[in-house]
Amino acid sequence: MRISVELDFSFKRALGEGYRTLEPADGATVREGIRALTRRYPEVAARLLDEAGKIRRNIHALVNGGNVQFRERFDTLLEDGDRLSILAPVGGG
């Protein structure tokens, strides 16, 4: 299975162009897709995963533009050709 990956700007600065596609196993979840990305690019692991290896609470994900919070959260299944977007929190004031 092959999926495309989109990251917000703050993550892109840490990575080259190669991050744009992942090939997780068939039946992979969003959680497994994010973990595959952190194995491939350990430089973003601390920003995506906490000390216990769990996805940080402030990370959001979309599959084909739909927020996974309204589906099965990070257990949402990925399918061949899906677009996984990973978003860091936006703050300021």
N, CA, C and O atoms as a DFTB+ gen file, in Angstrom:
372 C
 N C O
     1  1       0.856      -1.167       0.000
     2  2       0.000       0.000       0.000
     3  2       0.900       1.228       0.000
     4  3       1.959       1.241       0.628
     5  1       0.461       2.255      -0.714
     6  2       1.213       3.510      -0.780
     7  2       0.269       4.662      -0.443
     8  3      -0.826       4.763      -0.996
     9  1       0.710       5.530       0.471
    10  2      -0.076       6.711       0.821
    11  2       0.792       7.951       0.637
    12  3       2.020       7.877       0.676
    13  1       0.143       9.079       0.438
    14  2       0.883      10.336       0.394
    15  2       0.795      10.994       1.763
    16  3      -0.180      10.814       2.493
    17  1       1.819      11.753       2.096
    18  2       1.910      12.381       3.413
    19  2       2.076      13.883       3.226
    20  3       2.886      14.342       2.420
    21  1       1.300      14.629       3.981
    22  2       1.437      16.080       4.022
    23  2       1.741      16.478       5.462
    24  3       1.109      15.993       6.401
    25  1       2.702      17.355       5.619
    26  2       3.072      17.850       6.946
    27  2       2.945      19.359       6.960
    28  3       3.119      20.012       5.931
    29  1       2.641      19.916       8.124
    30  2       2.587      21.371       8.188
    31  2       4.008      21.925       8.099
    32  3       4.987      21.187       8.216
    33  1       4.099      23.202       7.896
    34  2       5.373      23.858       7.620
    35  2       6.437      23.581       8.668
    36  3       7.600      23.371       8.326
    37  1       6.058      23.577       9.931
    38  2       7.064      23.408      10.980
    39  2       7.762      22.053      10.893
    40  3       8.923      21.940      11.286
    41  1       7.093      21.038      10.394
    42  2       7.720      19.727      10.216
    43  2       8.553      19.679       8.939
    44  3       9.609      19.045       8.913
    45  1       8.097      20.331       7.898
    46  2       8.794      20.287       6.613
    47  2      10.219      20.795       6.716
    48  3      11.107      20.304       6.020
    49  1      10.441      21.772       7.578
    50  2      11.792      22.316       7.707
    51  2      12.784      21.263       8.180
    52  3      13.974      21.367       7.882
    53  1      12.323      20.252       8.910
    54  2      13.214      19.221       9.450
    55  2      13.468      18.089       8.455
    56  3      14.372      17.278       8.657
    57  1      12.679      18.029       7.384
    58  2      12.753      16.904       6.466
    59  2      13.062      17.353       5.044
    60  3      12.845      18.509       4.682
    61  1      13.567      16.426       4.252
    62  2      13.736      16.679       2.832
    63  2      12.427      16.372       2.110
    64  3      11.371      16.292       2.737
    65  1      12.496      16.204       0.823
    66  2      11.293      15.936       0.030
    67  2      10.835      14.478       0.097
    68  3       9.695      14.186      -0.267
    69  1      11.676      13.567       0.545
    70  2      11.367      12.143       0.519
    71  2      10.232      11.704       1.418
    72  3       9.731      10.588       1.282
    73  1       9.818      12.569       2.339
    74  2       8.769      12.180       3.279
    75  2       7.405      12.063       2.623
    76  3       6.485      11.524       3.238
    77  1       7.241      12.534       1.428
    78  2       5.917      12.687       0.813
    79  2       5.171      11.386       0.545
    80  3       3.966      11.417       0.296
    81  1       5.845      10.259       0.588
    82  2       5.146       8.983       0.425
    83  2       5.623       7.985       1.470
    84  3       6.789       7.976       1.864
    85  1       4.702       7.156       1.903
    86  2       4.996       6.056       2.815
    87  2       4.374       4.805       2.236
    88  3       3.395       4.876       1.493
    89  1       4.935       3.668       2.570
    90  2       4.389       2.397       2.133
    91  2       4.158       1.491       3.338
    92  3       4.886       0.520       3.543
    93  1       3.129       1.819       4.141
    94  2       2.825       0.955       5.289
    95  2       2.197      -0.355       4.825
    96  3       1.769      -0.479       3.678
    97  1       2.150      -1.315       5.719
    98  2       1.537      -2.614       5.408
    99  2       0.042      -2.427       5.151
   100  3      -0.574      -1.501       5.678
   101  1      -0.523      -3.297       4.352
   102  2      -1.971      -3.271       4.141
   103  2      -2.678      -3.358       5.480
   104  3      -2.261      -4.111       6.360
   105  1      -3.743      -2.592       5.634
   106  2      -4.499      -2.598       6.881
   107  2      -3.911      -1.717       7.965
   108  3      -4.356      -1.771       9.112
   109  1      -2.907      -0.895       7.621
   110  2      -2.282      -0.021       8.614
   111  2      -3.258       1.070       9.050
   112  3      -4.143       1.478       8.298
   113  1      -3.069       1.522      10.273
   114  2      -3.866       2.623      10.824
   115  2      -3.082       3.931      10.711
   116  3      -1.903       3.936      10.360
   117  1      -3.749       5.020      11.011
   118  2      -3.073       6.319      11.058
   119  2      -1.940       6.263      12.078
   120  3      -0.849       6.773      11.824
   121  1      -2.193       5.652      13.220
   122  2      -1.164       5.506      14.259
   123  2       0.084       4.810      13.685
   124  3       1.209       5.256      13.907
   125  1      -0.131       3.728      12.954
   126  2       1.002       2.990      12.374
   127  2       1.692       3.807      11.283
   128  3       2.907       3.714      11.112
   129  1       0.927       4.597      10.553
   130  2       1.523       5.480       9.551
   131  2       2.417       6.524      10.188
   132  3       3.514       6.792       9.695
   133  1       1.956       7.117      11.283
   134  2       2.764       8.115      11.989
   135  2       4.007       7.470      12.576
   136  3       5.091       8.050      12.513
   137  1       3.872       6.295      13.138
   138  2       5.059       5.603      13.691
   139  2       6.052       5.246      12.583
   140  3       7.263       5.333      12.786
   141  1       5.545       4.843      11.409
   142  2       6.430       4.547      10.280
   143  2       7.200       5.803       9.874
   144  3       8.387       5.735       9.553
   145  1       6.524       6.940       9.889
   146  2       7.181       8.207       9.556
   147  2       8.273       8.528      10.573
   148  3       9.350       8.986      10.191
   149  1       8.017       8.298      11.856
   150  2       9.023       8.603      12.880
   151  2      10.206       7.635      12.833
   152  3      11.324       8.000      13.198
   153  1       9.964       6.414      12.390
   154  2      11.099       5.482      12.223
   155  2      11.968       5.927      11.044
   156  3      13.195       5.844      11.096
   157  1      11.328       6.387      10.008
   158  2      12.050       6.826       8.810
   159  2      12.756       8.153       9.044
   160  3      13.847       8.380       8.521
   161  1      12.136       9.031       9.832
   162  2      12.677      10.360      10.120
   163  2      12.692      10.594      11.628
   164  3      11.826      11.295      12.151
   165  1      13.653      10.023      12.324
   166  2      13.692      10.145      13.782
   167  2      13.781      11.591      14.270
   168  3      13.461      11.871      15.426
   169  1      14.206      12.501      13.416
   170  2      14.317      13.905      13.825
   171  2      12.959      14.549      14.156
   172  3      12.928      15.591      14.810
   173  1      11.853      13.962      13.725
   174  2      10.537      14.504      14.083
   175  2       9.840      13.667      15.158
   176  3       8.749      14.023      15.603
   177  1      10.444      12.581      15.572
   178  2       9.805      11.683      16.539
   179  2       9.458      12.395      17.841
   180  3       8.360      12.205      18.363
   181  1      10.354      13.200      18.372
   182  2      10.096      13.874      19.651
   183  2       8.942      14.866      19.551
   184  3       8.289      15.157      20.553
   185  1       8.688      15.376      18.377
   186  2       7.585      16.325      18.201
   187  2       6.254      15.618      18.002
   188  3       5.200      16.196      18.264
   189  1       6.293      14.365      17.539
   190  2       5.062      13.623      17.279
   191  2       4.709      12.645      18.397
   192  3       3.532      12.401      18.663
   193  1       5.722      12.089      19.046
   194  2       5.502      11.054      20.066
   195  2       5.995      11.534      21.427
   196  3       6.974      12.275      21.521
   197  1       5.304      11.103      22.476
   198  2       5.762      11.442      23.825
   199  2       6.816      10.438      24.281
   200  3       7.234       9.576      23.507
   201  1       7.239      10.550      25.522
   202  2       8.305       9.695      26.056
   203  2       7.914       8.219      26.070
   204  3       8.781       7.348      26.019
   205  1       6.624       7.937      26.137
   206  2       6.141       6.554      26.143
   207  2       5.911       6.012      24.734
   208  3       5.498       4.864      24.570
   209  1       6.178       6.836      23.717
   210  2       5.991       6.393      22.342
   211  2       4.574       6.565      21.821
   212  3       4.240       6.061      20.749
   213  1       3.736       7.276      22.574
   214  2       2.357       7.518      22.147
   215  2       2.284       8.845      21.392
   216  3       3.077       9.755      21.635
   217  1       1.328       8.941      20.480
   218  2       1.155      10.181      19.732
   219  2       0.759      11.287      20.703
   220  3      -0.143      11.120      21.524
   221  1       1.439      12.400      20.597
   222  2       1.163      13.524      21.493
   223  2      -0.275      14.001      21.345
   224  3      -0.840      13.960      20.252
   225  1      -0.860      14.451      22.441
   226  2      -2.261      14.900      22.462
   227  2      -2.527      16.060      21.525
   228  3      -3.642      16.206      21.026
   229  1      -1.517      16.891      21.276
   230  2      -1.732      18.079      20.468
   231  2      -1.538      17.858      18.964
   232  3      -1.617      18.807      18.184
   233  1      -1.288      16.632      18.563
   234  2      -1.124      16.305      17.145
   235  2      -2.482      15.957      16.556
   236  3      -3.258      15.208      17.148
   237  1      -2.753      16.505      15.398
   238  2      -3.996      16.224      14.684
   239  2      -3.665      15.565      13.353
   240  3      -2.605      15.797      12.773
   241  1      -4.593      14.739      12.883
   242  2      -4.384      14.060      11.605
   243  2      -5.667      14.102      10.783
   244  3      -6.777      14.052      11.311
   245  1      -5.474      14.195       9.487
   246  2      -6.569      14.152       8.528
   247  2      -6.285      13.025       7.548
   248  3      -5.134      12.787       7.183
   249  1      -7.323      12.342       7.128
   250  2      -7.194      11.364       6.043
   251  2      -8.100      11.850       4.928
   252  3      -9.316      11.947       5.091
   253  1      -7.492      12.150       3.804
   254  2      -8.206      12.688       2.643
   255  2      -9.020      13.925       3.012
   256  3     -10.121      14.136       2.505
   257  1      -8.453      14.738       3.906
   258  2      -9.089      15.983       4.305
   259  2     -10.071      15.874       5.454
   260  3     -10.543      16.898       5.950
   261  1     -10.397      14.658       5.898
   262  2     -11.330      14.469       7.003
   263  2     -10.607      14.220       8.311
   264  3      -9.701      13.390       8.381
   265  1     -11.009      14.941       9.347
   266  2     -10.372      14.827      10.652
   267  2     -10.632      13.441      11.245
   268  3     -11.780      13.006      11.328
   269  1      -9.566      12.746      11.655
   270  2      -9.717      11.403      12.208
   271  2     -10.432      11.416      13.554
   272  3     -10.899      10.372      14.006
   273  1     -10.527      12.574      14.202
   274  2     -11.254      12.675      15.470
   275  2     -12.724      12.299      15.291
   276  3     -13.375      11.862      16.239
   277  1     -13.238      12.467      14.088
   278  2     -14.642      12.164      13.809
   279  2     -14.813      10.772      13.215
   280  3     -15.913      10.394      12.811
   281  1     -13.737      10.021      13.163
   282  2     -13.781       8.641      12.672
   283  2     -13.335       7.731      13.806
   284  3     -13.959       7.705      14.868
   285  1     -12.284       7.004      13.591
   286  2     -11.767       6.086      14.621
   287  2     -10.493       6.634      15.266
   288  3      -9.655       5.874      15.752
   289  1     -10.362       7.937      15.265
   290  2      -9.182       8.621      15.790
   291  2      -7.930       8.057      15.124
   292  3      -7.934       7.849      13.911
   293  1      -6.864       7.806      15.872
   294  2      -5.630       7.307      15.262
   295  2      -5.727       5.835      14.865
   296  3      -4.794       5.294      14.271
   297  1      -6.832       5.189      15.184
   298  2      -7.060       3.813      14.742
   299  2      -7.801       3.761      13.407
   300  3      -8.174       2.681      12.949
   301  1      -8.017       4.910      12.783
   302  2      -8.634       4.968      11.461
   303  2      -7.757       4.209      10.473
   304  3      -6.546       4.423      10.416
   305  1      -8.363       3.333       9.705
   306  2      -7.614       2.549       8.728
   307  2      -7.221       3.396       7.527
   308  3      -7.979       4.249       7.066
   309  1      -6.031       3.140       7.041
   310  2      -5.551       3.769       5.815
   311  2      -5.769       2.809       4.656
   312  3      -5.712       1.591       4.819
   313  1      -6.015       3.375       3.494
   314  2      -6.169       2.569       2.278
   315  2      -5.205       3.076       1.221
   316  3      -4.764       4.225       1.260
   317  1      -4.889       2.214       0.290
   318  2      -3.992       2.570      -0.795
   319  2      -4.469       3.863      -1.461
   320  3      -5.643       3.996      -1.808
   321  1      -3.547       4.810      -1.634
   322  2      -3.867       6.067      -2.287
   323  2      -4.348       7.165      -1.355
   324  3      -4.554       8.294      -1.800
   325  1      -4.535       6.867      -0.069
   326  2      -4.988       7.885       0.872
   327  2      -3.938       8.986       1.028
   328  3      -2.753       8.785       0.763
   329  1      -4.407      10.145       1.462
   330  2      -3.543      11.276       1.790
   331  2      -3.631      11.492       3.299
   332  3      -4.696      11.824       3.819
   333  1      -2.528      11.307       3.994
   334  2      -2.442      11.503       5.441
   335  2      -1.791      12.851       5.703
   336  3      -0.648      13.089       5.313
   337  1      -2.533      13.731       6.370
   338  2      -2.005      15.052       6.739
   339  2      -1.785      15.063       8.241
   340  3      -2.666      14.673       9.007
   341  1      -0.611      15.508       8.659
   342  2      -0.264      15.569      10.074
   343  2      -0.043      17.023      10.426
   344  3       0.771      17.716       9.816
   345  1      -0.787      17.470      11.423
   346  2      -0.789      18.887      11.789
   347  2      -0.343      19.077      13.231
   348  3      -0.816      18.396      14.141
   349  1       0.558      20.001      13.416
   350  2       0.969      20.389      14.759
   351  2       0.009      21.472      15.246
   352  3      -0.674      22.103      14.438
   353  1      -0.048      21.689      16.538
   354  2      -0.934      22.736      17.054
   355  2      -0.489      24.115      16.589
   356  3       0.696      24.364      16.369
   357  1      -1.447      24.986      16.448
   358  2      -1.161      26.366      16.093
   359  2      -1.470      27.215      17.301
   360  3      -2.560      27.119      17.866
   361  1      -0.546      28.028      17.698
   362  2      -0.758      28.875      18.857
   363  2      -0.296      30.283      18.567
   364  3       0.264      30.571      17.509
   365  1      -0.526      31.102      19.473
   366  2      -0.073      32.481      19.307
   367  2      -1.066      33.417      19.941
   368  3      -2.037      33.005      20.577
   369  1      -0.805      34.635      19.758
   370  2      -1.751      35.579      20.326
   371  2      -1.256      36.982      20.252
   372  3      -1.944      37.903      20.693
